[in-house]
Structures are given as structure tokens and as C-alpha cells.
Amino acid sequence: MSTVNYKTDYEIQETAFELLHKKLGMSDLIRFMQQYNKGYGNYVQDRDKWQKKYTVDSLFDEIEQQL
């Protein structure tokens, strides 16, 4: 029987950064990391605002117009 050794999220992240640093170098690693951010605001509230005008019927009508 084999034993499975699960890594923590931190260990996986640490290994990934080490590999990226080794392959890309520091400046490209930083550029890569800058492409990803958590954003801001409240996604649920924002989505509710712009989707408020839509109904199932209006979406089907819009789809039919595109065909």
C-alpha cells in the first residue's frame, strides 16, 4: 500500500514560484504575477445592476434576432 503525501496550498504556491523564477527570471516572474489581481468592488451587486433589465423572454428575443 502506498502513502499519499498531500502538499499544503502554501507548499504548492512556493514550488510554483520557484519554478517560474527559475524558468522566467525575476523580472518576467513579476510581469506574470502582475497580470493577475483580485479586482475590486462587489461582483454580485455589479452583476445584478447590469442584468436587472434582462428577462428570460428578452434574452430569447435577442438571440432570435441574431439568427
BAMI-66313 format. One line per 3 residues: number of its first residue (from 1); their letters; for each residue x, y, z of N, C-alpha, C. Coordinates in Angstrom, 1 decimal. Atoms other than C-alpha are relative to their C-alpha. Layout:
// BAMI-66313
NUM> a> X Y Z X Y Z X Y Z | ... $
//
This chain:
// BAMI-66313
1> mst> 0.8 -1.2 0.0 0.0 0.0 0.0 0.9 1.2 0.0 | -0.8 -1.2 0.1 1.4 3.4 -0.9 -0.7 1.1 0.8 | 0.5 -1.2 -0.7 1.1 6.6 1.1 0.0 1.2 -0.9 $
4> vny> 0.1 -1.2 0.8 -0.1 9.8 -0.5 0.4 1.1 0.9 | -0.4 -1.1 -0.8 1.6 12.9 0.7 -0.5 1.3 -0.7 | 0.6 -1.2 0.6 -0.6 15.9 0.0 0.8 1.3 0.5 $
7> ktd> -0.7 -1.2 -0.3 1.1 19.3 -0.1 -1.0 1.0 0.4 | 0.9 -1.1 -0.4 -0.4 22.4 1.5 -0.1 1.0 -1.2 | 0.1 -1.1 1.0 -1.6 25.3 -0.7 1.3 0.8 0.0 $
10> yei> -1.2 -0.8 0.0 1.4 27.2 0.5 1.2 -0.7 -0.6 | -1.1 0.7 0.5 3.8 24.5 -0.4 -0.1 -0.1 -1.6 | 0.2 0.0 1.4 2.3 24.3 -3.9 0.4 1.3 -0.6 $
13> qet> -0.3 -1.3 0.5 2.5 28.0 -4.4 1.5 0.3 0.1 | -1.4 -0.2 -0.1 6.1 28.1 -3.1 0.8 -0.7 -1.1 | -0.6 0.8 1.1 7.1 25.4 -5.6 -0.2 0.7 -1.3 $
16> afe> 0.4 -0.6 1.2 5.3 27.1 -8.4 0.9 1.3 -0.2 | -0.8 -1.2 0.1 7.1 30.5 -7.7 1.4 -0.3 -0.3 | -1.4 0.4 0.2 10.5 28.8 -7.5 0.2 -0.5 -1.5 $
19> llh> -0.1 0.4 1.4 9.9 27.1 -10.9 -0.1 1.1 -1.0 | 0.2 -1.2 0.9 8.6 30.3 -12.5 1.2 0.9 0.0 | -1.2 -0.8 -0.1 11.6 32.2 -11.2 1.1 -0.6 -0.7 $
22> kkl> -1.1 0.7 0.6 14.0 29.6 -12.4 -0.2 0.1 -1.6 | 0.2 0.0 1.4 12.4 29.5 -15.9 -0.1 1.4 -0.6 | 0.3 -1.4 0.6 11.4 33.2 -16.4 1.0 1.0 0.4 $
25> gms> -0.8 -1.0 -0.6 13.8 35.1 -14.2 -0.9 1.0 0.8 | 0.8 -0.8 -0.9 12.7 37.7 -11.7 -0.9 1.0 -0.7 | 0.8 -1.1 0.6 11.5 40.5 -14.0 -1.2 -0.6 -0.7 $
28> dli> 1.2 0.6 0.7 9.3 38.2 -16.1 -0.9 -0.7 0.9 | 0.9 0.5 -1.0 8.0 36.5 -13.0 -0.9 1.1 0.6 | 0.8 -1.2 -0.5 6.9 39.9 -11.7 -1.0 0.4 -1.0 $
31> rfm> 1.0 -0.3 1.0 5.3 40.7 -15.0 -1.1 -1.0 -0.1 | 1.0 1.0 0.0 3.5 37.4 -15.0 -1.0 0.2 1.2 | 0.9 -0.2 -1.2 2.2 38.0 -11.4 -0.9 1.2 -0.1 $
34> qqy> 0.8 -1.2 0.1 1.0 41.5 -12.3 -1.2 -0.2 -0.9 | 1.2 0.3 0.9 -1.4 40.0 -14.9 -1.2 -0.4 0.8 | 1.1 0.5 -0.8 -3.5 38.6 -12.1 -0.2 0.8 1.2 $
37> nkg> 0.4 -0.8 -1.2 -5.3 40.6 -9.5 -1.4 -0.4 0.5 | 1.3 0.4 -0.6 -8.3 40.1 -7.2 -1.1 0.9 -0.4 | 1.0 -1.0 0.4 -10.1 43.1 -8.7 -0.5 0.8 1.2 $
40> ygn> 0.6 -0.8 -1.1 -12.3 45.3 -6.6 -1.5 0.1 -0.1 | 1.5 -0.1 0.0 -15.9 46.0 -5.8 -0.7 -1.3 0.4 | 0.8 1.1 -0.3 -18.7 43.6 -5.3 -0.6 -0.6 -1.3 $
43> yvq> 0.4 0.5 1.3 -19.2 41.4 -8.3 -1.5 -0.3 0.0 | 1.4 0.3 0.0 -22.6 40.2 -7.2 -0.9 1.2 -0.2 | 0.8 -1.2 0.1 -24.0 43.7 -6.8 0.1 0.6 -1.4 $
46> drd> -0.2 -0.6 1.4 -22.4 44.9 -10.1 -0.8 -0.8 -1.0 | 0.7 0.9 1.0 -23.8 41.9 -12.0 -1.5 0.2 0.1 | 1.5 -0.2 -0.2 -27.3 42.4 -10.5 -0.4 1.3 -0.7 $
49> kwq> 0.3 -1.3 0.6 -27.2 46.1 -11.7 -0.2 -0.1 -1.5 | 0.0 0.1 1.4 -26.4 45.3 -15.3 -0.9 -1.0 -0.6 | 0.9 1.1 0.4 -28.6 42.2 -15.5 -1.4 0.3 0.3 $
52> kky> 1.3 -0.3 -0.4 -31.6 43.8 -14.0 -1.0 0.2 -1.1 | 0.9 -0.3 1.2 -33.1 44.8 -17.4 -0.3 -1.3 -0.7 | 0.2 1.2 0.8 -32.9 41.2 -18.7 -1.1 -0.9 0.7 $
55> tvd> 0.8 1.0 -0.4 -35.6 38.6 -18.5 0.3 -1.2 -0.9 | -0.2 1.1 0.8 -35.7 35.1 -19.9 -0.5 0.2 -1.4 | 0.6 -0.3 1.3 -38.0 36.2 -22.7 0.8 1.0 -0.8 $
58> slf> -0.8 -1.0 0.8 -35.9 39.3 -23.6 1.3 -0.6 -0.5 | -1.2 0.6 0.4 -32.8 37.1 -23.8 -0.3 -0.9 -1.2 | 0.4 0.8 1.1 -34.6 34.6 -26.1 -0.3 0.9 -1.2 $
61> dei> 0.3 -0.9 1.2 -35.9 37.5 -28.3 1.3 0.6 -0.6 | -1.2 -0.5 0.5 -32.4 38.9 -28.5 0.8 -1.0 -0.8 | -0.6 1.1 0.7 -31.0 35.5 -29.5 -0.6 -0.2 -1.4 $
64> eqq> 0.8 0.2 1.3 -33.7 35.1 -32.2 0.4 1.1 -1.0 | -0.4 -1.1 0.9 -32.8 38.5 -33.6 1.4 -0.2 -0.7 | -1.3 0.2 0.5 -29.2 37.4 -34.0 0.1 -1.1 -1.1 $
67> l> -0.1 1.1 1.0 -30.1 34.3 -36.1 -0.5 0.4 -1.3 $
//
